[in-house]
Amino acid sequence: MTDSTKFAASTLSAARDNRALIAFFALSFGWTWAFWATATVAAGRSAGLVPALFLASAFGPSLAAAVTVLAFEGR
């Protein structure tokens, strides 16, 4: 393998890692903030729903990690 081939391979790998990282953060924040926004809207209407929504929002990073690994690693 020449130096330019090694560089190209490492550049492609770095780009793939960046896409996985961006996907993780987008999914994590998207899930969490969607539930937080819904809880904020529901706060005045349904007090019993708010704790359930905040609990569901706590799973955002874990679900985002699982989805990202499945999508980018195929495991």
Buried (B, 14 or more C-beta within 10 A) or exposed (E): EEEEEEEEEEEEEEEEEEEBEEBBEEBBEEBBEBBBEBBEEBEEEEEEEBEEBBEBBEEBBEBBEEBBEEEBEEE
